[in-house]
Amino acid sequence: MTMKPYKDTDNDSNIKAYNYGEDWIVIRFKDESEYKYTGENISFYTLKQMKILADKGDGLNAFINEHKPPYLEKS
């Protein structure tokens, strides 16, 4: 899967890249682990917020740490 680089505008994130579709988002961290979140395991609002923050390139890591959304799978 082609991943988009996470901008990390503040240089304070553990997120390296991401990709998403209509009802899912995959986040790759700097340790190369990947987490997949889907509309099946998180709310539509949470998924939407994660996509907005991913495209913004800031705040996604903090959002995940604060809200601890359950992921569907980890690789």
Residue frames as a rotation matrix with the C-alpha (Angstrom) as fourth column:
MET 1
0.580 0.815 0.000 0.00
0.815 -0.580 0.000 0.00
0.000 0.000 -1.000 0.00
THR 2
-0.304 -0.629 0.715 1.29
0.579 -0.718 -0.386 3.44
0.756 0.297 0.583 -0.92
MET 3
0.264 0.315 -0.912 1.48
0.945 -0.274 0.178 5.66
-0.194 -0.908 -0.370 2.13
LYS 4
0.572 -0.044 0.819 1.44
0.251 -0.941 -0.225 9.45
0.781 0.335 -0.527 2.27
PRO 5
-0.507 -0.799 -0.324 4.24
0.617 -0.074 -0.783 10.96
0.602 -0.597 0.531 4.37
TYR 6
0.602 0.639 -0.478 2.98
0.789 -0.384 0.481 12.57
0.124 -0.666 -0.735 7.56
LYS 7
0.435 -0.419 0.797 4.19
0.170 -0.831 -0.529 16.19
0.884 0.366 -0.291 7.60
ASP 8
0.371 -0.242 -0.896 4.70
0.926 0.170 0.338 16.42
0.071 -0.955 0.287 11.37
THR 9
0.492 -0.096 0.865 4.82
0.308 -0.910 -0.277 20.21
0.814 0.403 -0.418 11.26
ASP 10
0.792 -0.174 0.585 5.99
-0.575 -0.534 0.620 20.45
0.205 -0.827 -0.523 14.90
ASN 11
-0.044 -0.839 -0.542 8.56
-0.448 0.502 -0.740 17.63
0.893 0.211 -0.397 14.60
ASP 12
-0.565 -0.121 0.816 7.13
-0.825 0.111 -0.554 15.96
-0.024 -0.986 -0.162 17.71
SER 13
0.491 0.871 0.029 5.23
-0.858 0.489 -0.158 12.94
-0.152 0.052 0.987 16.36
ASN 14
-0.381 -0.536 0.753 5.86
-0.362 0.836 0.412 9.21
-0.851 -0.115 -0.513 16.22
ILE 15
0.584 0.680 0.443 3.81
0.207 0.403 -0.891 8.99
-0.785 0.612 0.095 13.01
LYS 16
-0.544 -0.838 0.044 5.68
0.138 -0.038 0.990 8.45
-0.827 0.545 0.136 9.76
ALA 17
-0.929 0.245 -0.279 2.94
-0.320 -0.149 0.936 7.96
0.188 0.958 0.216 7.13
TYR 18
-0.410 0.867 0.283 -0.73
-0.120 0.257 -0.959 7.27
-0.904 -0.427 -0.001 6.58
ASN 19
-0.932 0.318 -0.172 -3.32
-0.174 0.022 0.985 6.33
0.317 0.948 0.035 4.01
TYR 20
-0.614 0.769 0.179 -7.09
-0.070 0.173 -0.983 6.22
-0.786 -0.615 -0.052 4.13
GLY 21
-0.838 0.510 0.194 -10.24
0.330 0.192 0.924 5.37
0.434 0.839 -0.329 2.26
GLU 22
-0.179 0.870 0.459 -13.91
-0.242 -0.491 0.837 6.06
0.954 0.038 0.299 2.82
ASP 23
0.764 0.585 0.273 -14.26
-0.419 0.128 0.899 4.01
0.491 -0.801 0.343 6.01
TRP 24
0.761 -0.572 -0.307 -10.70
0.647 0.634 0.423 3.25
-0.047 -0.521 0.852 7.13
ILE 25
0.702 -0.694 0.162 -7.31
-0.624 -0.708 -0.331 4.77
0.344 0.131 -0.930 7.94
VAL 26
0.711 -0.616 -0.339 -3.91
0.664 0.747 0.038 3.07
0.230 -0.252 0.940 8.27
ILE 27
0.837 -0.471 0.277 -1.21
-0.526 -0.832 0.175 4.81
0.148 -0.292 -0.945 10.26
ARG 28
0.526 -0.773 -0.355 2.48
0.584 0.632 -0.510 3.84
0.618 0.060 0.784 10.07
PHE 29
0.968 -0.241 -0.073 4.60
-0.076 -0.555 0.828 4.84
-0.240 -0.796 -0.555 13.03
LYS 30
0.449 -0.869 -0.206 8.33
-0.875 -0.381 -0.299 5.52
0.182 0.314 -0.932 12.98
ASP 31
-0.306 -0.536 0.787 9.01
-0.659 0.715 0.231 2.03
-0.687 -0.448 -0.573 14.36
GLU 32
-0.814 0.023 -0.581 7.34
-0.541 0.336 0.771 0.75
0.213 0.942 -0.261 11.12
SER 33
-0.745 0.656 0.116 4.32
0.495 0.662 -0.563 -0.70
-0.446 -0.362 -0.818 12.95
GLU 34
-0.835 0.544 0.082 1.02
-0.265 -0.528 0.807 -0.08
0.482 0.652 0.585 11.19
TYR 35
-0.736 0.676 -0.023 -2.41
0.247 0.237 -0.939 0.27
-0.630 -0.697 -0.342 12.76
LYS 36
-0.805 0.555 0.210 -5.65
0.160 -0.138 0.977 0.03
0.571 0.820 0.022 10.85
TYR 37
-0.729 0.656 -0.196 -8.75
0.027 -0.258 -0.966 1.77
-0.684 -0.709 0.171 12.14
THR 38
-0.839 0.496 0.224 -12.14
0.323 0.123 0.938 1.28
0.438 0.860 -0.263 10.50
GLY 39
-0.448 0.789 0.419 -15.71
-0.721 -0.597 0.353 2.47
0.529 -0.144 0.836 10.82
GLU 40
0.260 0.513 -0.818 -16.43
0.056 0.838 0.543 -0.95
0.964 -0.187 0.189 12.33
ASN 41
0.106 -0.313 -0.944 -14.39
0.906 0.422 -0.038 -0.27
0.410 -0.851 0.328 15.45
ILE 42
-0.759 -0.258 -0.598 -14.43
0.514 -0.801 -0.307 3.54
-0.400 -0.540 0.741 15.86
SER 43
0.246 0.919 -0.308 -17.08
0.484 -0.392 -0.782 6.18
-0.840 0.043 -0.541 15.41
PHE 44
0.463 0.014 0.886 -17.51
0.859 -0.254 -0.444 8.07
0.218 0.967 -0.130 12.16
TYR 45
0.977 -0.081 0.197 -16.58
-0.125 -0.967 0.223 11.27
0.172 -0.242 -0.955 14.02
THR 46
0.517 -0.833 0.197 -13.32
-0.164 0.130 0.978 9.78
-0.840 -0.538 -0.070 15.31
LEU 47
0.129 -0.436 0.891 -12.41
0.841 0.523 0.134 8.44
-0.525 0.732 0.435 11.87
LYS 48
0.701 0.201 0.685 -13.14
0.592 -0.700 -0.400 11.82
0.399 0.685 -0.610 10.30
GLN 49
0.924 -0.381 0.044 -11.03
-0.329 -0.729 0.600 13.64
-0.197 -0.568 -0.799 12.90
MET 50
0.293 -0.852 0.434 -8.12
0.218 0.502 0.837 11.26
-0.931 -0.151 0.332 12.33
LYS 51
0.240 -0.152 0.959 -8.25
0.967 0.121 -0.223 11.89
-0.082 0.981 0.176 8.56
ILE 52
0.906 0.133 0.402 -8.36
0.188 -0.977 -0.101 15.67
0.379 0.167 -0.910 9.06
LEU 53
0.748 -0.658 0.094 -5.39
-0.387 -0.317 0.866 15.59
-0.539 -0.684 -0.492 11.43
ALA 54
0.222 -0.664 0.714 -3.46
0.614 0.664 0.426 13.25
-0.757 0.344 0.555 9.11
ASP 55
0.411 -0.014 0.912 -3.90
0.858 -0.331 -0.392 15.64
0.307 0.944 -0.124 6.18
LYS 56
0.969 -0.043 0.243 -3.06
-0.120 -0.943 0.310 18.61
0.216 -0.330 -0.919 8.39
GLY 57
0.240 -0.933 -0.267 0.20
0.285 0.330 -0.900 16.92
0.928 0.140 0.346 9.43
ASP 58
-0.757 -0.454 0.471 -0.19
-0.292 -0.410 -0.864 17.88
0.585 -0.791 0.178 13.06
GLY 59
-0.354 0.593 0.724 -2.02
-0.935 -0.224 -0.273 16.57
0.001 -0.773 0.634 16.12
LEU 60
0.359 0.548 -0.756 -2.77
-0.584 0.764 0.276 13.00
0.729 0.342 0.593 15.05
ASN 61
-0.395 -0.579 -0.713 -0.35
0.233 0.688 -0.688 11.34
0.889 -0.438 -0.137 17.47
ALA 62
-0.950 0.078 0.302 -1.71
-0.305 -0.439 -0.845 13.43
0.066 -0.895 0.441 20.36
PHE 63
-0.056 0.994 -0.094 -5.29
-0.973 -0.032 0.230 12.59
0.225 0.105 0.969 19.34
ILE 64
0.233 0.082 -0.969 -4.51
-0.175 0.984 0.041 8.85
0.957 0.160 0.243 19.34
ASN 65
-0.716 -0.588 -0.378 -2.74
0.275 0.259 -0.926 9.07
0.642 -0.766 -0.024 22.71
GLU 66
-0.834 0.423 0.353 -5.59
-0.550 -0.602 -0.579 11.04
-0.033 -0.677 0.735 24.26
HIS 67
0.069 0.992 -0.102 -8.60
-0.997 0.065 -0.043 9.16
-0.036 0.105 0.994 22.85
LYS 68
-0.696 -0.488 0.527 -7.05
-0.499 0.856 0.133 5.68
-0.516 -0.170 -0.839 22.45
PRO 69
0.287 0.837 -0.466 -9.33
-0.946 0.169 -0.277 4.60
-0.153 0.521 0.840 19.60
PRO 70
0.196 -0.194 0.961 -9.45
-0.163 0.960 0.227 0.82
-0.967 -0.201 0.157 19.24
TYR 71
-0.341 -0.386 -0.857 -7.71
-0.905 -0.110 0.410 -0.45
-0.253 0.916 -0.312 16.11
LEU 72
0.739 0.639 -0.213 -8.89
-0.672 0.677 -0.300 -3.29
-0.048 0.365 0.930 13.91
GLU 73
0.860 -0.510 0.000 -5.44
0.507 0.854 -0.113 -4.74
0.058 0.097 0.994 13.25
LYS 74
0.621 -0.768 -0.156 -1.76
-0.601 -0.595 0.534 -4.12
-0.503 -0.238 -0.831 13.85
SER 75
0.909 -0.396 0.130 1.12
0.399 0.734 -0.549 -5.24
0.122 0.551 0.826 11.65
